[in-house]
Amino acid sequence: MNTEIAAIDLVRDDPTYYTASTVPELVEIDPVRVLAREGRGEPGGQAHLEAINALNAVVGGIRDLVQDRAALAVPPLEGLWWVEDQRPAFDVPREEWCWQLLMRIPDPIGARMVDGLVEKLGRAAAGVALITLSEGLCVQALHRGPYDREPETLAAMDALMMREGLIMNGRHHEIYLTPVTAHVAPADIETILRHPVRAPDQ
């Protein structure tokens, strides 16, 4: 039997999470529940695309189980990125980048439903898990333009962290307001860049 839920559009209902200024700013982010799949490899590579497909398969399965499929809007893809290296990430070959791709789900969707779908979908959803992402205080900015120009926005975020006496307290977080598979001009791509932060003595 399908689950009945009210219409949910997380982008509309949680603007704090999905909006950012092009000027770096400090924001407080509440914990959110996300589907997650971890992996390693270059953006757009086979492993990366397989992970995106796995998340989409689970979200599609959730939408099939609700009373009105259109009531649950699909939220933007997100990703946490890091390298297992002391060098800056952009100095590390892209095939060595580590990532955890994320997709938010609304609170009415429970772990039992997610676990059941992952089991039912089998290989298509292998590795997908429901987790809580808790970031708290963050520095963020909206990056407009191609991904390889992100260092310019990150430098401005680092400058704000330095002025405020803050250090990183988690992984580099990206929210793809422009779908990563969309065919748009690089200059039109919009991505929220977010860094959890803390004071050095905390």
C-alpha positions as a Markdown table, in Angstrom:
| # | Residue | x | y | z |
|---|---|---|---|---|
| 1 | Met | 0.0 | 0.0 | 0.0 |
| 2 | Asn | 1.3 | 3.5 | -0.9 |
| 3 | Thr | 2.2 | 5.9 | 1.9 |
| 4 | Glu | 0.2 | 9.1 | 2.0 |
| 5 | Ile | 2.2 | 12.3 | 2.6 |
| 6 | Ala | 1.6 | 16.0 | 2.1 |
| 7 | Ala | 3.3 | 17.7 | -0.8 |
| 8 | Ile | 7.0 | 18.1 | 0.0 |
| 9 | Asp | 9.5 | 20.3 | -1.8 |
| 10 | Leu | 12.6 | 20.6 | 0.3 |
| 11 | Val | 14.1 | 23.4 | -1.8 |
| 12 | Arg | 11.0 | 25.4 | -1.3 |
| 13 | Asp | 10.4 | 24.4 | 2.3 |
| 14 | Asp | 14.0 | 24.8 | 3.6 |
| 15 | Pro | 15.4 | 27.9 | 1.9 |
| 16 | Thr | 18.2 | 28.3 | 4.5 |
| 17 | Tyr | 19.7 | 25.0 | 3.4 |
| 18 | Tyr | 19.4 | 25.7 | -0.4 |
| 19 | Thr | 20.3 | 29.3 | -0.8 |
| 20 | Ala | 23.6 | 31.2 | -0.5 |
| 21 | Ser | 25.1 | 34.5 | -1.3 |
| 22 | Thr | 28.0 | 34.9 | -3.8 |
| 23 | Val | 29.7 | 36.7 | -0.9 |
| 24 | Pro | 30.9 | 34.2 | 1.7 |
| 25 | Glu | 28.8 | 34.1 | 4.9 |
| 26 | Leu | 28.4 | 32.3 | 8.2 |
| 27 | Val | 25.3 | 30.2 | 8.6 |
| 28 | Glu | 23.9 | 27.7 | 11.1 |
| 29 | Ile | 22.8 | 24.5 | 9.4 |
| 30 | Asp | 20.4 | 22.1 | 11.2 |
| 31 | Pro | 20.9 | 18.3 | 11.0 |
| 32 | Val | 19.3 | 16.7 | 7.9 |
| 33 | Arg | 18.6 | 13.1 | 6.9 |
| 34 | Val | 20.2 | 12.1 | 3.6 |
| 35 | Leu | 20.6 | 9.0 | 1.4 |
| 36 | Ala | 24.4 | 8.5 | 1.0 |
| 37 | Arg | 26.8 | 6.5 | -1.0 |
| 38 | Glu | 30.5 | 6.7 | -0.7 |
| 39 | Gly | 33.2 | 6.1 | -3.3 |
| 40 | Arg | 36.4 | 7.2 | -5.0 |
| 41 | Gly | 37.2 | 8.4 | -8.4 |
| 42 | Glu | 37.0 | 11.4 | -10.7 |
| 43 | Pro | 33.8 | 13.5 | -11.0 |
| 44 | Gly | 31.8 | 12.2 | -14.0 |
| 45 | Gly | 33.7 | 8.9 | -14.0 |
| 46 | Gln | 32.1 | 5.5 | -13.9 |
| 47 | Ala | 32.0 | 5.0 | -10.1 |
| 48 | His | 30.7 | 8.6 | -9.6 |
| 49 | Leu | 27.9 | 8.1 | -12.2 |
| 50 | Glu | 26.9 | 4.7 | -10.8 |
| 51 | Ala | 26.6 | 6.3 | -7.3 |
| 52 | Ile | 24.3 | 9.0 | -8.7 |
| 53 | Asn | 22.2 | 6.4 | -10.4 |
| 54 | Ala | 21.9 | 4.4 | -7.2 |
| 55 | Leu | 20.7 | 7.4 | -5.2 |
| 56 | Asn | 18.2 | 8.3 | -8.0 |
| 57 | Ala | 17.0 | 4.7 | -8.0 |
| 58 | Val | 16.2 | 4.8 | -4.3 |
| 59 | Val | 14.5 | 8.3 | -4.5 |
| 60 | Gly | 12.5 | 7.0 | -7.5 |
| 61 | Gly | 11.4 | 4.0 | -5.4 |
| 62 | Ile | 10.4 | 6.3 | -2.6 |
| 63 | Arg | 8.3 | 8.4 | -5.0 |
| 64 | Asp | 6.6 | 5.2 | -6.3 |
| 65 | Leu | 5.6 | 4.3 | -2.7 |
| 66 | Val | 3.9 | 7.6 | -1.8 |
| 67 | Gln | 0.2 | 8.2 | -2.6 |
| 68 | Asp | 0.9 | 11.0 | -5.0 |
| 69 | Arg | 4.3 | 10.6 | -6.8 |
| 70 | Ala | 4.3 | 14.3 | -7.7 |
| 71 | Ala | 3.9 | 15.3 | -4.1 |
| 72 | Leu | 7.6 | 14.5 | -3.4 |
| 73 | Ala | 9.9 | 16.8 | -5.4 |
| 74 | Val | 13.4 | 15.4 | -6.0 |
| 75 | Pro | 16.0 | 17.6 | -4.2 |
| 76 | Pro | 19.4 | 18.5 | -5.7 |
| 77 | Leu | 22.3 | 16.1 | -5.5 |
| 78 | Glu | 25.0 | 16.9 | -3.0 |
| 79 | Gly | 28.5 | 15.7 | -2.3 |
| 80 | Leu | 31.2 | 15.7 | 0.4 |
| 81 | Trp | 34.7 | 15.6 | -1.0 |
| 82 | Trp | 38.1 | 14.9 | 0.4 |
| 83 | Val | 41.5 | 13.5 | -0.4 |
| 84 | Glu | 43.6 | 11.0 | 1.6 |
| 85 | Asp | 46.7 | 13.1 | 1.0 |
| 86 | Gln | 48.4 | 16.1 | 2.6 |
| 87 | Arg | 48.4 | 18.1 | -0.7 |
| 88 | Pro | 45.6 | 20.5 | -1.6 |
| 89 | Ala | 42.7 | 18.6 | -3.3 |
| 90 | Phe | 43.2 | 20.3 | -6.7 |
| 91 | Asp | 46.9 | 19.1 | -6.7 |
| 92 | Val | 45.8 | 15.5 | -6.3 |
| 93 | Pro | 44.8 | 13.5 | -9.4 |
| 94 | Arg | 41.0 | 13.5 | -9.8 |
| 95 | Glu | 40.9 | 9.7 | -9.9 |
| 96 | Glu | 42.2 | 9.7 | -6.3 |
| 97 | Trp | 39.4 | 12.0 | -5.0 |
| 98 | Cys | 37.1 | 10.5 | -2.4 |
| 99 | Trp | 33.5 | 11.4 | -2.1 |
| 100 | Gln | 30.2 | 10.7 | -0.4 |
| 101 | Leu | 27.2 | 11.6 | -2.6 |
| 102 | Leu | 24.1 | 12.7 | -0.8 |
| 103 | Met | 20.4 | 13.3 | -1.5 |
| 104 | Arg | 18.1 | 14.6 | 1.2 |
| 105 | Ile | 14.8 | 12.9 | 2.0 |
| 106 | Pro | 11.9 | 14.3 | 4.0 |
| 107 | Asp | 11.3 | 13.3 | 7.6 |
| 108 | Pro | 8.1 | 11.3 | 6.9 |
| 109 | Ile | 10.2 | 8.8 | 5.0 |
| 110 | Gly | 11.5 | 6.2 | 7.5 |
| 111 | Ala | 14.5 | 4.0 | 7.7 |
| 112 | Arg | 12.3 | 0.9 | 7.2 |
| 113 | Met | 11.1 | 2.2 | 3.9 |
| 114 | Val | 14.6 | 3.0 | 2.7 |
| 115 | Asp | 16.1 | -0.3 | 3.8 |
| 116 | Gly | 13.4 | -2.2 | 2.1 |
| 117 | Leu | 13.9 | -0.4 | -1.1 |
| 118 | Val | 17.7 | -0.8 | -1.1 |
| 119 | Glu | 17.1 | -4.6 | -0.5 |
| 120 | Lys | 14.5 | -4.8 | -3.3 |
| 121 | Leu | 16.5 | -2.8 | -5.8 |
| 122 | Gly | 19.6 | -4.9 | -5.2 |
| 123 | Arg | 22.6 | -4.1 | -7.3 |
| 124 | Ala | 21.0 | -0.9 | -8.6 |
| 125 | Ala | 21.0 | 0.6 | -5.1 |
| 126 | Ala | 24.0 | -1.2 | -3.6 |
| 127 | Gly | 25.9 | 0.8 | -1.0 |
| 128 | Val | 23.1 | 3.4 | -0.4 |
| 129 | Ala | 22.4 | 4.1 | 3.3 |
| 130 | Leu | 20.3 | 6.5 | 5.3 |
| 131 | Ile | 22.4 | 8.8 | 7.6 |
| 132 | Thr | 22.1 | 12.1 | 9.4 |
| 133 | Leu | 24.3 | 14.9 | 8.3 |
| 134 | Ser | 25.1 | 17.3 | 11.2 |
| 135 | Glu | 27.2 | 20.3 | 10.2 |
| 136 | Gly | 26.2 | 23.2 | 12.5 |
| 137 | Leu | 28.2 | 26.4 | 12.0 |
| 138 | Cys | 29.4 | 26.7 | 8.4 |
| 139 | Val | 31.0 | 29.1 | 6.0 |
| 140 | Gln | 29.3 | 29.0 | 2.6 |
| 141 | Ala | 29.1 | 30.8 | -0.7 |
| 142 | Leu | 27.3 | 30.4 | -4.0 |
| 143 | His | 29.8 | 29.6 | -6.8 |
| 144 | Arg | 28.7 | 30.6 | -10.3 |
| 145 | Gly | 30.7 | 29.1 | -13.1 |
| 146 | Pro | 32.6 | 25.9 | -13.9 |
| 147 | Tyr | 33.8 | 23.5 | -11.2 |
| 148 | Asp | 37.4 | 24.1 | -12.0 |
| 149 | Arg | 37.0 | 27.8 | -11.0 |
| 150 | Glu | 35.9 | 26.8 | -7.5 |
| 151 | Pro | 39.3 | 27.7 | -6.0 |
| 152 | Glu | 38.5 | 31.4 | -6.5 |
| 153 | Thr | 35.3 | 31.1 | -4.4 |
| 154 | Leu | 37.1 | 28.8 | -1.9 |
| 155 | Ala | 39.8 | 31.4 | -1.4 |
| 156 | Ala | 37.2 | 34.0 | -0.5 |
| 157 | Met | 35.7 | 31.5 | 2.0 |
| 158 | Asp | 39.1 | 30.9 | 3.5 |
| 159 | Ala | 39.6 | 34.6 | 3.9 |
| 160 | Leu | 36.4 | 34.9 | 5.9 |
| 161 | Met | 37.4 | 31.9 | 8.1 |
| 162 | Met | 40.7 | 33.6 | 8.8 |
| 163 | Arg | 39.1 | 36.9 | 9.7 |
| 164 | Glu | 36.7 | 35.1 | 12.1 |
| 165 | Gly | 39.4 | 32.9 | 13.6 |
| 166 | Leu | 37.7 | 29.7 | 12.4 |
| 167 | Ile | 39.0 | 26.3 | 11.1 |
| 168 | Met | 37.5 | 23.5 | 9.1 |
| 169 | Asn | 35.3 | 21.1 | 11.1 |
| 170 | Gly | 34.3 | 18.6 | 8.5 |
| 171 | Arg | 34.5 | 17.9 | 4.8 |
| 172 | His | 34.1 | 20.1 | 1.8 |
| 173 | His | 30.4 | 20.1 | 0.9 |
| 174 | Glu | 28.9 | 20.9 | -2.5 |
| 175 | Ile | 25.2 | 21.3 | -3.4 |
| 176 | Tyr | 24.5 | 21.1 | -7.1 |
| 177 | Leu | 21.7 | 23.6 | -7.8 |
| 178 | Thr | 22.4 | 23.0 | -11.4 |
| 179 | Pro | 22.2 | 19.2 | -12.0 |
| 180 | Val | 25.6 | 17.7 | -12.7 |
| 181 | Thr | 24.2 | 16.0 | -15.8 |
| 182 | Ala | 22.5 | 19.1 | -17.2 |
| 183 | His | 23.8 | 20.4 | -20.6 |
| 184 | Val | 24.3 | 24.1 | -19.7 |
| 185 | Ala | 27.0 | 26.6 | -20.4 |
| 186 | Pro | 29.7 | 26.4 | -17.8 |
| 187 | Ala | 29.2 | 30.0 | -16.8 |
| 188 | Asp | 25.6 | 29.2 | -15.8 |
| 189 | Ile | 26.4 | 26.4 | -13.3 |
| 190 | Glu | 25.4 | 27.2 | -9.8 |
| 191 | Thr | 26.9 | 25.3 | -6.8 |
| 192 | Ile | 26.7 | 26.0 | -3.1 |
| 193 | Leu | 30.1 | 25.5 | -1.5 |
| 194 | Arg | 29.9 | 24.8 | 2.3 |
| 195 | His | 32.5 | 24.2 | 5.0 |
| 196 | Pro | 31.6 | 23.2 | 8.6 |
| 197 | Val | 33.8 | 25.3 | 10.9 |
| 198 | Arg | 34.7 | 25.8 | 14.5 |
| 199 | Ala | 36.9 | 27.9 | 16.7 |
| 200 | Pro | 40.4 | 26.3 | 17.2 |
| 201 | Asp | 39.8 | 25.8 | 20.9 |
| 202 | Gln | 36.5 | 24.0 | 20.6 |
